[in-house]
Amino acid sequence: MTTLPDAPMRQSLSRYASALTAFTSSGSAFRVLHSIPQSPLPPPQTLYVLDSSFNPPTLAHLHIAASALLHDTQPSSPPKRLLLLLATQNADKAPKPASFDQRLLMMQLFASDLQSTLSQAQSPTTPSPSPIGIDVGVTKLPYFTDKALAISQSGVYPPSTTQVHLTGFDTLIRILDPKYYPPEKKLGALDWFLGHHRLRVAYRIGDQWGGRAAQDEYLRELELGKMEKHGGKREWVTEGRIVMCEGGKEEEGAVSSTMARKAAKNGDRELLGKLVTSGVAEWIFEQKLYLEE
């Protein structure tokens, strides 16, 4: 692994700690703390949002983001941008096992590694491809519909920007579970979001999800109107507001933050290198992260 420059990284870590303190005491619900590249890019028409705890960011996150940015077949007008979003609604408490400032620094390293992956994947025959910016942001809001509204109202991106939220099948099940929308417990709470934005859902690998056929069938039931009694709409599927996509290479097996933390705790550099990007792996060992849960 390449050794990371110590002083700039520690300066970035300190900067994130200060930015988090300022954000926590502010009235803002959403804020961008870092952008790659730092030079201004044209305002995006499509914003891909990858919302996670990033504890740590993994190759599963990379596969989901790269797949969307390179292969999204839905109408997604350039220029495109990716937002890595960390929810800090508990920023006044000590998050474990990695602090929020450490996660933000790892998100920055992950963004740089992702940029390299995107550059290598660009076809040499593509004439002057539009640069894809990556933002590292924070929000105080716990629910993704509220996060989407805060992003739209923040003024950071044009009001016409289409948000494409990148998530996994396990999260889709929670999104379409009426119990999370009190007091009516109806999916009508999703009308505004899915009227303006989209969900790009990665298949989950592993027997507990029943394979691709079972995951496709879940969405098929929504398309057939079997969730209408709860406020679910067929057009969310027929109009491509919710689509399934590849989330990783099945032959490589499942990848998770839990697995990465365990590899770090065991000092297994080889395994960790198969679970996270090179910059993130180096930082984890440099900072001795995840030695204790």
Buried (B, 14 or more C-beta within 10 A) or exposed (E): EEEBEEEEBEEBBEBBBEBBEEBBEEEBBBBBBBBBEEEEBEEBBBBBBBBBEBBBBBBBBBBBBBBBBBEBEBEBEEBBBBBBBBBBBEBEEEBEBBBBBBBBBBBBBBBBBBBEBBEEEEEEEEEEEEBBBBBBBBBBBEBBBBBBBBBBEBEBBEEEBBBBBBBBBBBBBEBBEBEEBEEEEBBEBBBEBBEBBBBBBBBBBEEEBBBBEEBBEBBEBBBEEEBEEBBBBBEBBEEBBBBBBEBBEEEEEBBEBEBBBBBBBEEEBEBBBBBBBBBBBBBBBEBEBBEEE
